[in-house]
Amino acid sequence: MTRAFPSRRVSVYSIPAPYHPEQADGQENPYLHYCSSYQKGLCQKYYFFKWIRPCFWRRWLLGILSLVSLSVTVMVLALRYSFSPSFSLIYIGGSVEIPNLTYTNDLNDPSSQKFLLQAEAIQNYLTESYECSTSGKYYLKSIVAAFSEGEYGLRAYYWNTFWAPQDITDSLKKLIPLEQKEMSSKQIPHIFSTSGEGDFDLVTMELFVSDATEYDAMLKSAVSFDLYAKPGNNRTLTLMNPKKSFYQWRLRVPSNCVVKLVVTSLHVVASEGCASHRLSAYDFLLPLQNKIITRWCGSGAWTPPVIRLISSTNVMLLTFSLDHRGERSILKAHFQAIPKIMCGGHYISWNGSLSSPYYPSYYPPNIDCSWIIRAPLPAYRLSLKILAIQIQEKSPGSSKCDKDWLEIDGVRYCKDISENGRNREYGHSVAINFHSDEFVTHRGFYIEYRAFSHTESCTPEQLNCGDGKCKHQYKNCEGDNSCGEDSNENNCSYRSCFPYTFKCLNGKCLLKPNPECDGKIDCTDGSDEVNCACGRNLFKKNRIVGGEDAQSGKWPWQASLQIGAHGHVCGASVISKRWLLSAAHCFLDSDSIRYSAPSRWRAYMGLHTVNEKSNHIAMRSIKRIIVHPQYDQSISDYDIALLEMETPVFFSELVQPICLPSSSRVFLYGTVCYVTGWGAIKENSHLAGTLQEARVRIINQSICSKLYDDLITSRMLCAGNLNGGIDACQGDSGGPLACTGKGNRWYLAGIVSWGEGCARRNRPGVYTKVTALYDWIRQNTN
């Protein structure tokens, strides 16, 4: 149950500036003063031959260039400069993806031989492509700055530099991306292929005009860190008392993930403004202004966590520029690979919530989400409350939200809403859309919704006591004469239910604690007694107490999740004929195994010993794995995953579903429950061959939070023995914490998630709290 993190490894390098031919003899050419210092060699080359040759002369001219005297070059430059309009440099940043090549770790290092060879091949291709283009006479050079995994192959990030008259720079900036798009439709020659055979399509993903200041700083003075995180890793970024003026961190994760960056501490010395002192995050591996996610600037200190950012792809760039290199400047952050989620959906529900992707982390750039919410019954309408909204505001002078926006029934929002405007009523269904453009993001939004009906006699602020009388919803029916002596107090209902009150399918709420599946119909529609064919073992046997072999068939909802030759990896619980419930951390990829791939997994149900062979055992392939979109592996929050089986399983004496507790069910502190699995029989030991069971008690949430330094969230519960000796362990992850209800029916109170060691004193097991995620389970399994 412990989580181990790899050693932190950081490499530092500076990207070399282009070669300066005029400095070969140690003397600088005085006639090149109008060229920027790092482009003087390019300016010399440009003015000598760019204006006098068609594109096919390039190699010939390059061959004779070294034979031309410096004096002739200077004369040509002087003449050109005196009769030409003023010129300026243009920087174009972009990326290309090459399907036949793969990303490897040595491409992290710009000084490695593989990086240099691959970069040279791409640079040569870009040069050849621009040579005969309309903008070719202004083209200087391409520089490949970084590589990453692409969706289909290797992705390269590069700069193109151009030198053009200022009066045509605007039109040239529009022309170059169009020409690049045409280039990408052509095939790549075999120079890109490691095998040297065949031609391949080049995919140009993006091309943007860059900020000259950022480009200059990155090439000339950046201290660069290239970091890669696999799922399950937490990579740290730390900068104390910086000695340089510009730092950058290029963050990469696997292609099927996105980057989650958490800045935990930021303290900077006094600064005059954003132009000279700032921390910036980009949704790219180059500092392009139209790919910026967010920026901090100025002086001061922030308490952790400062901010949580999400990228739209598998890369992110963090830059830190300083005007004063004081000893008080500190930056601390970490990043991780998290699954890329799909947002939106179609929900039919009495109540629930929805939010921007990854809320409360910043939503990613360049996303579109659509939801449709419907009330369960035609006579009911929907009420929405916007609890939080922080979205990039519209452009100055714009009459509508044109950057990022939240749209509810055709009305767009892109700024904070007053308290009076946060509650609105809609019809039987409501459409919600969310859009973010390619740069600048915020925390997003969080909405709660509920179904209601105006035809009922009581107002939304009143309570229906069941006999036609209404009273304020915050009063308890019990002992209050206004409800009447003969009213059914168990059926007192109201639209805004108290926490831990059971909600019937028709929207009524019950004050009776834990009414579902207790053998008595409490809801007028009988919904408290449906879906109750669960939580029963069909064998009669005595209970085994604490860390011993379980009898065959005693825990028929227990499943073993296995991968080929690796055998048992995690546990799971059968919750229906087609669905299993497990822990999200079981499906984080490692260096050698793709645990996130459903096709690798097999679920075994009805097992007693882990390698048992029997006709009574049910084996199913896994069709789909749904990890909770808000799963945070750094603190194991929302550690839950649903597994859909390829074919339904047939229930028998050995295979039965466990009951899902509704969000209103309460498991009191001190309640005796059982944790089961084939995990290690002690810390750092081997897995058990026979299914084990351990008797544990639910522990007070506040006590557990203090024991674990406030790491316990509302989606977690603790169970065990504070004296130690009884606990779940490695290999039990994803398995059930089962507690009984009325009629000896078993409920899935928790999912084995994490803990410090196994069975240590004052270190109880921490479980995912199923009641807190009941609505999410139902929405995804319906």
N, C-alpha and C positions, 0 to 999 in steps of 0.2 A: 504493500500500500504506500510505500515511500516513493517519492519521485526524485530521480537523480538527474542532475544537469551536467552537461559536458563542460570541460574546462574552457575558459574564455580565451579566445585567441584573436589577436588584432594585428593587422599588418599596416605599416605606414609607408607611404611613398608619395612622391610628387610627380605629376604628369610632366614629361619633358616638353620644353618649348620647341617650336620648329627650328631647324638648323639655319644659321645665319651665315651665308656664304661670304658676305662682305667683311666678316670678322675673322676670316681664316688666317690672315696675317697679323692679327692683333690690332688692326686699324679700322676705325669706323668711317664709312663713306659720308662726308659732310653734306653731300647733295641729297641724302635720303632723310633729312630732318623732318620732312612732312609725313613720313610713314610712321606708323606706330612701332614702338621699339621691338616688339616680338614678331612683326610682320615685314621687317625691312628687307630680308632676303627675298620674300615673295614679291614685294614691290619692285625690286630690281629686276627679277625675272619677268614680271608682268610687263613693265614698260619697255623691255628690250624686244620681246617678240609677240606679245598679245595683239598688237595692232597691225602686224605686218604679215600674218600668215593665215591661210585657211587651215581648217582643223586637221587635215591629214599631213600637214607639215610638222606636227608637234615633235615627233621623235627625231626627225632630221635636224630641226632647230635646236633641240636639247643637246644633240650630239656636237653641234658646232659652237654652242653657247660658251663652253669653256675656253674656246680658242679666241674669242673676241676680247680685245683689250679693255681694261677697266675704263680708260679714258673715253672710248667710243660709247660705252654704256652710259657713262655719266653725261655725255653730250646728248644722247638720245633722251635720257630722262629729263634733262634740263629743258630741251626743246618741247617735249611733250607737256611738261608741267606748265611752261609759260603760255602755251596756246590752248590748254584744256580747261574746262570748267572745274570748279572745286570738286574733289572726290571724297568719298567716305567708304568705310568698311561696313559690310553687311554680314551678319552672322546668322546662319540658318542651322538650327538643331533638329535632328531627326533620328529615326530608327528604321532599320530594315530587318526583316526576318528571313532566314535562309533555311528552308525545310530539310535539306539533306545533311545539315550539321547539327551536332549536339553540344550542349554546354557542359564544360568540365571545370573542376576547381582551379586548374592552372590559368584559366581565362580570367580569374579574379586579379591576377598580378600583371600589370602593364609592362613589367620588365621581363616577363617570361618569354621564352622563345616561341611558344605556341601563340601567345597573344600578339607578338610582333608580326609573325607570319600571317596570321589571320587578319589582323588589322591592315597590313600592307595590301593583301589581296582585295579587300573591300575598298580601300582608298583608291587603288588603281582602277577598280571597276567604276567608281564614281567619277574619277577624273576622265576616263574614256567616255563615259556617258554624257558628261557636260560639254565635252570638247566640240561636238557638232550641234549643240543646242543653241537656241537663240540667245540665251544668257551666257554662252560659253566664253565670249570675249571679255566678260567681267569676272570670270571664275578664277580663283587663286589656288585653293587647296582644300582637301578634306582630311579631317583628323578623327580617327576612331578613338573614343575616350573610354568605352566600357562595353562589356558583354553581359547578357543574362539569358536565362531560359526563356524561350518563347512558347507560344501555344502549340506550334507545330515544329519548331526547330530551334536554331540559335538566333538570338536577337542582338544586333549591334547598334550602339548609340554613337552618333557621330556629329561633328560640326562641319559645315560647309562655309568657306569664307569667300566673299566677293568684294571687288573694288570697283566702284561705279560712280559716275557723276551724280552729284546730289539731286539734280533735277529729274533723274529717272529712277531714283531709289524706291519710291513708293510703288511705281508700276512694276519694277523688278521684283519686289517682295511678293507681289501677287502672282507674277509669272512663274517664279521658281518652283513653288509647290505644284503647279499644274504640270510643269515639265517633269518633275520628279515622279508624279503619278503615271505619266506616260512611260518613263523609264522602268517603273516597277512592273509594267505589263509585259516587258520583254523577258526573255530567258537569260539566266545567268550562265556565262561560259563555264567550262569545267574547272577553271582556276579555283573556284570555291569548293570543289568536291575533294574530300580527303582521298578518295579512290582515284581521282583524276579522270573519271568517266562520266559522260552524260551531261546534259544541260538541265537546269532547274529554275523554277519560277522564283522570282524575288518579290517579296511582299513588303511594300513600304507602308508602315503602319501610321506614322505621324511625321509631320514636317512643320517647324515653327520658326518664326523670326525671333531672335534672341536678344537679350539685353547685353550690350557691349561690356558693361562693368562686370557683370557676373562671369562672362566668358573670359575676360582678361584675368580676373582674380583666380578663376579655377585653373587656368593653364599656367599662370606664372607663380602663384604663391600658395596654392591649396595644399594643406596637409590632409591626405586622403586615407580613409579607412574603408576597406571593402569587407562586408560581413554577410554571412549566409546563415539562415536559420531553417532547420528542418522542423516539421511538426513535433512538438514536445520539448523543443529547445527554447531557452530564454536568453537571448544575447544582450549583453550590457554595453551601453555607451557611456563613457565617463570622461570628462574633461575638467582638470583642476589646474588653476593658475596658468592659462594658456600663454605660450611664448610667441605664437604667430598671429597674424591678423585674419586668417581665413582657414576654416576647417570644413571638411565635408565627409559625410558617412553615406556610402552607397549600400543600401540594404536590399537583400535579395532573399526570396523564399521560393519553394517549388511552384511550377507553373499552375497547379490546380489550387493554389492558396493565394491569400492576400496578406499584406503587411499590416500588423497592428503595432503602432508605436505609442509608448507611454512615457511622457516626460515627467519624471518624478521630482526633479529639483532644478531650478534655474535661478541663478543670481548673477547679475551683471553690474559692472561699475557704471558710473554716470555717463550718459551719452546725450548728444545734442539732437538725435533723431534717427529715424529708420534708415536713412541713406547710408549711415556709417556703422550702425550697430544693430544687428538683427539675427534672429534665429528663424530660418525658413525651412519649410517642408514642401517637397515637390512630388507629384504623382508621375515621376519620370526619373531617369538616371542622369539627366542634364538639368541645370538650373534655368528652365524656361519660364518666363513670366506667366504665360498662359497655361502652365501646368502646375501652378503653385496651389497647395492645399490650404495652408495658413501661414501666418507670419507673426512673430512677436518682436517688439522693438522697445527701445528706451531702457530705463534703469529700474532697479528694484528687485524684489525677491518674491517668489511664489512658493506656497506650501504645496506638498504633493497631495494627489497627483495634479500636475498642471493641466494636462490635456491628454486625451486619447485620440489618436488619428488612425484612419483606415485608408489604405490605398485602393484603387480600383483594379490594379493588376498585381503582379508578383514582385514589384520593385517600388522603392521609395528613396528619395534623396533628402538628406538633412544637411543644411549648411549653417555655419555659425561664423559671422563676420564681426570683427571688433575694431573699434577705433582706439581704445585704450586697453593695453594688455596688463591690467591690474591683477594683483594677487587674489582679489576677492571674487573673480569670475569663476563660476562653477556651473557645470551642466551634467546632469545625471539622467539617464533614460534607459529603457530596454525595449526590445521589439521581439515579436514572435510571429510564426506562421499560423494563420487561422483559416478554417475552411471558407471558401467563397460561397456566400449564400444567395439563394434566389428569393427576391422579395415579391410581395403581392399574394393574392389568393382570393378564394370565394368562400365566405363563411356564412353559415346559418346558425345563429346563436342568440340566446337570451341576453347574454352580456359578455364582455371581453375587453381586450385592449389590443392596440396595434401601434407600431412606432416606426420611425425611420430605421433603415438597416444599421445594426450594431449599436443602437441607442443604449446607454448615454455616450458612447464614443462618437466622435465626429463621423457623419455618414460619408461614404466614398464619393469621389467625383464621378461624373459621367454615368449616372444610373437613372432608370425609370422603373417605377413600381405602380401597380394597379391593384386595388382591392375592391371587391363588391361584398357588402354586408347585407344580409336579409334577416328580418325577424322571423321566428319559427312559424307564426300563425298570421293569416292575412289581416286580421283585425288589429294587429299591433303595428306601432310605428317605432322609429329609432330615435334615441336621444344621444347626442355626441357631446363630450366635454373635452376640449383641448387643454390638457394639463400643462404641457410645455411646448413651446415653439421657438426655435432659434435657427433661422434660415438666412442665407445670404440675401441681402436686400436688393431691390431692383436698381437698375442703372439711374444715375441722376438725370432728371428730366423725363424719365419714362413714365407713361401713364399706367402701366401694368407690370406685374412681376415677370421679368424677362430673363432672369438668371436661374435661380433655384426657386421652387415653389411647391406648396402643398395645395391641392385642389380638392374641395369637397362639394359634390353636386354642382360642378361648374364654377364655383367661386374660388379664386386663387388667394392664397395667403403667403406673404414672404417677410412679415415682421411680427413683432410681439403683439398680442391681442389683449385688450383691456379685460378685466375680470367679468364685466357685464356681457362681453361678446364671446366668451369661451363656451357657453352652453347653448346648443341649438337643437331644435327638433326637425326631423326629416320624415319622409314617408316610410313605406314598408321596406324599401331597400335604399341604399345609399352607395354611390360610387366615389372612391377616394383615389387620387393619383398623386404621385410624388416624383419630382424631376430635379436632378442636379446637373449642372453643366460640367465642363472639364476642369474647373479650378475654383478655389476658395470654398471651403465647406465649414459647417458648424455642427452643433450637437443634434439638430434636427427637431423632431416632434414626438410627442407621446399623447395618445388619445384613448379614452375609455368610452365604451358605448354600452347601451342597454335597450331592451325592448320594453314598451309600455303600451297601455291602452287608455284612451280617454273615455271609453264607455263604462268603466268601472265607477262605482259611486264615490270612492275616496280619491282625494287629491294625491299628487306625488309626495307631499309632505306628511300624509296621514297613513295610518295603519288600519287595515281591514281586519276586524276581530272575528269575522266569520258569520256574524248575525246581522250584517247590514250597518252596524255602527262603526264610526271612524274615530280614531284618536291619533295624537301625535306619534310619529313612528319611533321616537326615542324613548317612549314609555313602554314598560313591560305589561303585557296583558294580565299576567298573573297577579292577583290581589287587587286589581283595579276594577271598581264597580262599573266603569263606563263601558266595559266589554259585555257586561251582563253575566248573571250567574250561570246561565245554561250555555254560554258560548263555548265552542271548541277551542280552547286556548292553544292547543298544539298546532292549530291551523292558522294562527294569526299570521297575516302576510303583508308585505309592503314591497314597493318597487325597488327601493334602495335597501338591500338586505344588510343586516349586521354581519361583521366578520364571523365566520364559523356557524352561519345559519344555512341550512340545506335549502336549495332552490329547486322547486318542482319544475317539471317540463313546461307547465303553463305559466310559469313566472312567479307563482306563489312561493313564499318563503316560510319555513317552519322554525319555530323557536325550540322545538324538541331537539335535544342533542343527538347526533349520530342516528338519524331515523332510517337511513337506507338499509335495506335487506335485514331488518330486525323481525320480520314475520308479521308486521302490522302495517296496514295501509294508512298512511298519514296524509299524503297528497290526495286531493280530490280526483286527480287524473291517474292516480296509482303509480306515478313515475318513481316513487321512492322504493318500490318493490320490483322494478324491472332490472334486467341485467344482473340478476342475482344467482345465476347458475355458475358459481365460481367459489373459490376459496375452501373447497371441501376435499379432504383426502378420504378415499373410499376403503382404506384399510383400518381395522381396529387394532391398536397397539398401544403400549405404554410409552410415555414421553422419556427421551434420553436427555440428561441435563449436562450441558457444558462441554463442548469440544470433543465429542466422541462420534463414533460411526453412527450414521442415521440408518434407520431401518428402510428397506426397499419400499418405495411407494408412499413414504410418509410426506415427502415434499414434491408432489407431482408437477408443480409448476417450474421446478428448477431445470434449467437448460445449460448445456455445456457448449460454448462457442469454440470451435477448433479450426486450425489451419493446417492442412496437409500433414507433413512430417513433423511439424512443430507441436501437433496435438492440442491439448486444452490450453486456451489462452485467457479466456474470461468467462464469467457466468452471465446468465440472463434469466428473465422470468417470462413465462407464457401468460399473456393477457387476453388472447383470443385465438381463434383457429388460424389466423394468418399473421399475427403480430407478436413480437418479442420486445421486451424493454431491457435496456442495458445502460452502461455508462459511456459517455462520449469519449473519455480518455482511452478507451480500449481501441479506438479507431484512428489514432494518431500514427502516421507513418514513421518508421524508424529508418536507419541508414540502409538496411537491407530488405525490409519487408513493407509492402504497401498495405497496411492494415485498413486503409480507407476503401479498398476495392471490394465490393460486395461478393464478387465471384470467387474470392479466395476463401470465404467462410463457409462452414457447415455447422448447423445447429443440431445437437443431439438431445432428445427428450426421452424421459423414461429411464435414464441411466441410473445405476447405483454405483458401479465401479467405472472409472473413467474410460477404460479400454474394453468395456463389456461388449460381447457379441451375442445378440438375442433378437428373435423375431418381434419381441415386444417393444424394442427400441425404435423410436421414430427419428429419422434423419431428414433434414430439409436443407436445400440450398438457399442462400440469401439473395433476394432480388434487389433490395434497396436498403440503404442505411441513411436515416435522417438524424443528423446531429443537430441539437438545439442551436439556432442561429446566434444566440447570445452566450454560447459556451466560452468561458474564459479560462484557458488552461493554466494561466499564471496563478490563479487562486482557486481553480477547480469549481467555479461558479457555473450553474446550469449544466452540471455534469450528467447529461441524460441523452440517450439516443434510442430511436425506434428502429427495429429491423423488420422488414416485411419479407416473409418467406415466399419462395417461388410457388409452392402449392400449399393449400390448407392442411393442417394436421388434424387427425381424428382423435377425439378424446377417448380415454380408456381409464382403467384403474390406475395406470402408471402415468398418464398424461392428463392434467387438468389445469385450467387457468386459475390464477390468483385474482382476487377481487381488487379493482382499483378504487382507492378511497376518494370520495369527492373532495373538493376543496374545502368543504365545511367540516369534514371529519376531524375530530380532535383525538390525538394520542397523548394521554396525560403523562407527565413526568413520573418515572418509576414503573411505567407499564412494562411487563415482561414480554419480550419478543425473541425471535430466533433468527440468526443469520446462518446461512448454509452455503456450501461450496466445496470445491476441490482444491482450494488454495493451500499455501504452505502451512504445515502443522506448527511451525514456529518461525520467528524472524530469520530470514536468510537461509531457509531450509528448502527441501524439495517439496513438490506438490504432493497432495494426498491422493492415494489410489482409490479410496472409498469416500463417498459423499460424507462430509462432516457437518455437524450442527453445533451451534453454541448458543447458550441462553444468555441474553443480555437485557439490560434495562435502559429505557430512554432517559437521557440526562438533561437536566435543566439547561435551556439555551444560553442564558446569561452566564452560568457557571462554565459551560463549555467554551463560550466566547472568550472568557478571561484566560482559560487554560491555553487557548490557541491565539492569544494576542489579537483579539478582535478580527480574526480571519473568517469567522462563521457568519455567513449571510443568511437571509430569510429563505433561501432555497436549500438550506442544509439543516440536518438534525444530527444529534450525537447520541450514540448508544454504546454501552459497554459496561465495564466495571472500573471505577476510579482507582481501585487497588491494583489493577492490572491482572494479567493471567488469562483473560478471555477476550477474544477479539477476532475480527476478520484479518486476512493477511494477503500477501501477493498471490494472485491467481483467483482470488474471490471477487475481484473487481467486476462490477456490473450485476452481481448476484443480488438476491432478495433479502431484505430485512422484513420478516413477516410477523404481524401482530394479529391477535384474535379479536373478533367482535362478538356480538350476541349470536347464540346458536353455534358456537365453535366454528365460526366462519373466519377464514384468514384473509387479511388485507395486506397489500404491499405498501408498507409505511415508508420504506427507504430503499435506495440502491447503493451498494457498496461503492464508495468514492475514494476517500483518502484518509490518511492518518499519519502520525509520526511514529514510524516503526510499527511493531505489532505487539499488542497486549502490554504496552508499557504503562507504568503507574502514572495517573493523571494525564494520560494521552489516549482518550477514548476514540473509537472509530467514528468517522464522519461520513454521513450518508446523504445522498440527494433526497430532498424532501418531496415525495411524490404528490402530496396534496397541493403544494405550491405550484406544481406544473400540470395539474390535472386537465385544465382547459386546453393547454397545448397538446397533450396526448390525445384528447378527444378530437380536436380539430384535425389532427394529422392522421388519425386512424379511422375516421368516419368514412 
